[in-house]
Amino acid sequence: MNFKERAIYVLPISIITIAIDQWTKYLAVVNLKGMPEIPFLGGFFRLMFVTNRGAWGSLGSDWPEPARLAALIVIPVIFILLLGTYMFWPKVKIRKFELIAFSFILAGGVGNMIDRIHAGAVIDMLWMGFAQYRYLQTNVFNIADVAIMIGFFIVATEWVVTSVKSILRK
């Protein structure tokens, strides 16, 4: 697959995902900031405005600034650059499902990195689960997080399918 063929998969997914992520974050700032959470489906799904200086579940939000900067900006930027390079490196044989999965991961990383660099924190606004059961709920998240999870789900699904096929051939 050449550069142009790869770009046909990567660019639309990445640009649309980043645009939706940033648009929903803008809407959260305009409509949810300073407001009480808004429950849907009997409270199973909630909209709320949260800024997160850390990673998933606020991990690292209270770390000293140099450690937080390294773990939440420098390392992810390096990962994003390496992933983007890998996706377009001419000698890498990459399958379409991998390009699609990596495009979602890349876009999610870029979407959250825009927030970290621009605002010093990631804007989150979505929550799902049962509040009374700690292990049956999510942390507050955003569309960039969803994109990253979609990418990992695609990769994991392919790995499971390939593994099962391999076992069944034996």
N, C-alpha and C positions, 0 to 999 in steps of 0.2 A: 504494500500500500504506500503510495507516494504522499508527499506533503499535502497536496491539494485534496486528495481523497480523505486524508486524516482530518483536515480542516473542516470538511463538509460535516463531519460528526461532532468534532470538538467545539467549534465556534458557536453554532446555534444553541447547543445545550448549555454551554458556559455563559454566553451572553444573556439568554433568556432567564436562566436560573439566577444569575447575579442581579439582573434587573428586577425580577419578582421579589427576591430577597430584600433588596434595598428599598423597593416601593413599599413592601409590607412593614419594614422598619420605620419608614417615614410616616406611614399611616398610624403606627403604634405611637410614635412621638406626638403626632397631632391629635389623635383621638383617645389614647389610653393613658398618657402621662398625667399623673395626679388624680386619676379617676379610680374608683373601686373596680375590682375584677368583675368581668361579665361572664356569668355561667351559662352554659348551654347543655342540653341533654341531661337535665337533672344534676348538673354540676360535674358531670364526667369530663366535659371539655370546658376550658376557661380561657378567656382572653384577659391579659393583664400586662402592665408595663413594668419591666425589670431591666436594670442595667447590670451587667456581669463583668467585673474586672478580671475574673478568672476564666477557667475552662469549664467544661461540663460540670454542673453542680457547684460552681464557684471554686473549684479546685485551683489553688494558687493565688486566689484573690488577696490573701493576707501575707503573701511572701514578700521578702524585701524587694525593692524595685529592681535591682540588677537581675535577680533570679527570675522575677516575673517577666521582665523584658526579654530575657534569653529564652525562657520556656514558652512564652505566649506570643512573641513576635519574631525573634531571630530564627529559632528552630522551625516554626511553621513557614516562614518566608523561604527558608532554604528548602524545605520539603516541597512547597508549591513550585519553586523554580526547578527542582530536580524532577518532579512529576511531569511538569510541562515539557521539559527537555526530553525525558524518556518517551513521552507520547509522540513527539515529532522527530525523534532521532531516526535517521534513514535506515540504519542497520538493524534496528529493533523490529522484529516480526511481532506485530501486535494485531490481535483479533478485534473485530467490530465491537463485540460485547465489552472487551476491555477498554476500548476508547470511550464507549458510552459510560461505563462505570467510572473510569478515571476522570471523565469530564464533569460528572456530578460532584466527585470528591474535590476536584480542583476548584470548581465554581463555589462550592460551600466554603472551602478554605479562604478563597479570595473575598467572598461576601463578609465573612467574619473578620478577616484581616482589615478590610476597609473600615469597619467600625472601630477596631482596636487602634488603628493609626489615626483615624479622624477624631474619634470621641474618647479614646482611652478605655473604652469598655464596649462590650457587645450588647446590642439591644435584643432582648428576648421578649416574647409576648404570648406564647402558646403553652398550655399545660393540659395534660390528660391523665385521668386515673380516678381512683377512689381515695379521697382525702383521708378516710378513716383507716386505710391500710397502707402503711409506709412502702411496702414492696410492690404495690399495685398502682403505682403512679410514676409519672415522669418528672424530671426536673423541668423548669421553664426552658423553652427552646424556641428556635426561629426557623425560617425556611432554609437558611444555609445549613443548619444542623440536619434538617430533613434530607437535603440533597446529599450530604455526606453519608447519611445512613442508607439512602437509596443506592449510592455507589458501592458501599460495602456489602449491601444485600445482594446486588448483582454478582459481585465477585464471589461471595460466599455460596450463593446458589449454584453458580457454575462449578465451584470446587466440589460441592456435595454431589451434584449430578455426575461429574467426571469420576469421582471416587466410587459412587454406586455402580456406574457402568463398568468400571475397572474390576470391582469385586464380582459383579455378575458374569463377566467374561471368564473368570477363573474356574 
